[in-house]
Amino acid sequence: MIDFSRKMAQVKERFKQLENEMANPNIFDDRKRYGEVSKEHQRLTLLIKCYDKLEKSLEEIEENKELLQAESDPEFSEVIRGDIKSLEEDIPALESELKLLIVPPAPEDSRNSIIEIRPAAGGDEAALFADELLRMYETYAGKKGWKVEVIEHNHSDLGGLKNVSFMLRGDDVYRELKYESGVHRVQRVPATESQGRIHTSTVTVAVLPEAEEVDIDINPADLRVDVYRSSGAGGQCVNTTDSAVRITHVPTGIFFASQQERSQHKNKEIAMKLLRSKMLEIKIQEEQDKMASERKGQVGTGDRSEKIRTYNYPQNRVTDHRFGITRYDLPAVIAGEVGPLLNEIMTIKAEAKLAEELDK
């Protein structure tokens, strides 16, 4: 059992400071500061309520245990044991929630996110699984009340995906999905396999925090903009003008292209949005790498080159290799019930950061 008392004393002192700041009418003159204070105040309010509930449950458990020792009535003793069991079952969930709340969020955690999904190794099977991952994230977004905005969506010949990019807008999107970046591996018998052999295919997922122009200063002189004719299935699906746009950041070689829209101007906006978000992600990663060398107890790097997760259909198993998590509810996860897995990952990361916070 982690001793949160010293850290919570600091939290309650900080909460008082925020209360005093919010009571000052002058705070409304600075909308940005008011938003920051309000958000932190809201988080600490939830944190204190969670901690108080945990403390109360622990006290009731101890009181019931003392009561049980003095009780001679068998029936009443059984009732007390039931109460103790019920309270003890609530403790892990309360502790997990407390760990997530007690660690201050990263500045980028509240951002909307751009998700890119691309089939890698495995041909048609990878393209089909990429489409399943898209539906998994879309379904989960619906459960969270997030808004989905498709940026780029290209189908493969068999109904899978060549690639897709979409924006998720809502509360703490990047906080929940940032650890999804990486190589997702699927092991199963494809529908086209007549001999029942298990195939292994891979799909890459990239999660980029949404970037605004003020976040990243990109010199226009560093950009090369190429326009070309959109490709497609033929007939009315193909533009007869050079509306597709590819923007390359020359110093880094990073490039993004868009042919989703019929307007060259709109495609340029999409490509720039993707480029800014990628540059912001690199900036954030560089800052994290600097801090990582000084941290202890890190769990994985989240690097995209890592095989982060395996979806094994014959064993009904989902394994996250970075965090040592294995779940046997693969159909539910693919159907959009990915929340428990994401919460487990966030809790593990929070525990690592919590060790640092408790030492402060």
N, C-alpha and C positions, 0 to 999 in steps of 0.2 A: 504494500500500500504506500503510494507516494505521499509525502507530507507536503501539502499545498499551503500550510498555514502562513509561512513567512512570505511567500509570494503573494498570497491573498491579502496580507496586511498592506503590501505595496499597492496592490490593485485598488483597495478601498481608499487609500490615501489619494491615489490618482483620480478616482471617481469623485471625491470631494472637490478636487481642483477643477474638474470639468463642470461640476454643478455650479461652482462659483462663477466660472467663466460664462456659462450659459445664462446666468442670472444678470449679467451685465448687459444693458440695452445696447451698448456700443458694438457688441459682436455682430449685430445685424447689418452694420455698415460694411463688413467684410464677408461677402457671401461665400467665398472659398473657405475662409477660416471657420465660418459657421457650419459649413457642410462637413469639414474634417472633425470638428468637435462633436457634432451630432452623431456622426457615424461611430466614433470611438465611444461616446457615451452609451449608445445603443448596445454595442458589443459588451461593454463592461457591465451593463445592466443585466444582460442575459447570463454573463459569467458569474456574477454575484448570486443571482437566483439559483443557478445550477449548483454552485458551491454550498449555498445554504440548504438546498434540498439534500445534497449528499451528506452533509454534516448531520442533518436531522435524521436521515435514515440510519446512519451509523449509531447515533445516540439511541434511537428506538430499538435497534438490534441489541445493544448492551443492556438496556432496561428490560427487554423481554427475556434475555438470558438470566438476569438476576431474578426476575419474577418466576421463571421456570424452575430455578433451584429451590425456591421457597414454596412452590405449589405442590399440593398432595393429591388434588383431584385429577385423575387420568384424562377425563374428557377435556377439561380446561387446559391441561398440559399439552394436549394434541392441538388445540386451537392456537396456543402460543407458538408451538413449533411451526405451524403453518404460517403464522405471521412472520416469524424469523426467516423462513425459507423464501417467502415472497419479497421481503425487504432485501435479502441477500442477492436475489436474482436481479434486482434493479441496480445494484452497485456498479457492475461492469459498464453498463450503458451510460450511467451518470459520470463515471470516471472518464470514459471515452469522450463524451461531450465536453467535459471540463478541459481535457487536454487540447481539444480543437479550439476552444474559446480562449484559453489562457495565453496562447502564443500569439503575439501581435501579427496580423496579416502582412504579407509583403505588399509594397505599394501597388504592384501591378495586379494583385489578386482580384480586385473588383472590376477589372476591365472585361469588356466583351472579347470574344475570341473568333479568330478565323481558323477553321478546320480544313485541312487538306487530306484527302485519302487517295492513294494511288496503288494499283496492283504492282507487285514487284516480281518475284519468281513464282512460276506456276501457271502462266498462260491464262486460259479461259477460267480455270478454277479460281485463280487469284482475283480475276475481274469480278466473278460472282460473289466471292467472299467480301470484296471491297464494297459491293452494293449492300450486303448484309450488315456490315459495320456502319454504313451510312444510315440505314434504317434503325439500327440500335441507338445511335446517338440522337437521331431525330425523335424517336419514341421517348428517350430519357429527357430530352429537352422539353417535350410536351408535358411530362410529369412535373418538371420543375417550373413550368410556366415561362420558359425562355422562348424567344422569338427566333425562328429560323429564316435566314435570307440567303437564297442560293446565289453564288457569285459565278461559278463555272460548273457545268455538268455535262460530261461527255460519255455517252453509252458505248459499250462494246457490242460486238456483233451478236453475242448470245444473251444479251439483256443485262450483262454486268456493267462494270464501270471502267472506262479508260482513266478517268480522273474526275474528282469533284472538289470544289472549294465552296464553303458556305460560312456565313457569319452566324454566330449565336449571340443574341442580346438578352441580358438579364442580370440577376444578382449573382455576383461572385462566380461567373462562368469560368474564368481562367483559373481561379483557385481550385475548382473541382476537376478540371480537365487537363491541366498542364502536365500531369504525369502520364497522359495518354500518348505523348509523342514517342515514336519509335517504331520498331518492326513488330507487327502482329502476325504470328504464325498459326496456320490452321492445319490440322491433321484429320483427314476423313476420306471416305470413299466417294469420289465425285459421281454425280448422276450419270456421267458419260462413260464411267468405268464398268465394263461388262464382266470383268473377272473378280470384282470385289477387292481390289488392291487399295491400300491406304496411300493417299498422296499427301505430300507436304507442300503447301504454298505459303507465300508471304505477301503481306500488304503493309505499306508504310503509312503512318498517320503523323501529321504535323499539326501542332496546336500553337498558333501565334497570337499573342496579345494584340488587340486592336491598337493601332498607333495613329495619332493625329499629327498634323504638320508641325505642331509646336513641340512634339516629343523628339523628333528626329530631324536634324538639319542636314538635308541632302543638297549638295551643290549641283545645280542643273548642268554645269559643265562636265560633271562626272557621269552623266547619263547618255546612253545611246538609245534612240527610239527608232525602231524599225516597224514599218507597216507592210502588210501583205494581205493577200486574198484569203478569206476564211475557207476552210475545208469542210466538207460535210457529205451527206448522203446523195447529193445531186439534186437536180430540179430546182424547186423553189427554196430548198434548204441552204443553197449556196449563194453567198453574196456575190454580186458582179463587180463590186468595188473593193478597194483595198481598205477594209474596215478593221481587220485584225491588227493588234498592236503587241509588240514585244519591247519591253524596257529592260535595258541591261545597266547595272551599276558597274562601270568599267573597273574601278579600283579593286573590287572584290570578285567580279565575275558573276555575281548573283543576278539572275534575270527572272522576270515573270512575263507571261503572255496571256492575252485574253482575246477570244473571238466570240464570246457569248452574245454580245449585243451587235446590232446592225450598225450602230453609230461608232465611228472611230473615236470620237471624243469620250463616249461612255466606256469603251474598252480601255482607253488610256487611263481613265480614273480608276478602273478596277485593278489594272496592272500596278499603278502607283500605290494603291491601298495595300496590295499584297507585298510590295517591295518595302514600304515603310514598316509594316508589321514584322517582316523578316528582319529588318535592320534593328528594330526595337528588341526583338527576341535575342539577337546576337549581343546587343548592349547589356541586356539583363543577365545573359549567361556569362559574359565576361566579368561582371560584378560579382556574380555568385561564385565563379571559379576563384577569384581573389580571396573571398571569404572562406571558401572550402578548404584551402590549404591550412587554415588556422583552426578549423573545426575538428572535433573528435566525434567518433560514433556515427559517421555518415553512412547512409544506407543507399547505395547505388548512386549513379550520376544522372540517370534519365537521358543519357546520350542517345541520339537517334540511331547510332550505329549498333546499339545493343538490341538483341532479341528480347523484347521486354515481356512478351506474353505469348502463351500457347493455348489454343483452343482445340482440345483433343476430343473429337466426337465419339469414338468408340468407347472411351472411358468416362464420357460425360464430365470432363474435367477442364477447368480453366486455371492455369498456373501463371502467376506473375513472378517472373524470375528475379526481378530486382529486390523484391520485398519478401520473398519466401512465402507467398500466399497461394494456397490451393483451395479451390472451391469445386464442389461436385453439383453444380446447378447450371451447366452450360446453356441448355435451352432457355432458361429464364434470363440469363445474362444477355444472350443474343436478342431476346425479345424485348430488351430495354430495361430489365431489372438489374442494371449495372451499378445502382446506387450503393448497395452494401459493399461491393468490391472497392469502389472509389473511396468510401468512408474508411475502410480498413487501411487503404494506402495513405490517406491523409492523416489518420491516427498515428501510423508508424512514423511518418515524417514529423508530426507534431511532437511525438515522444522524444525524438532526437533533438529537436529545437528546445523542448521543455527542459532537458537536462542543462542546456546553456542558461535558460531563463532562471532556473532555480538557483544557479550559482551566482547570479548577479546581485 
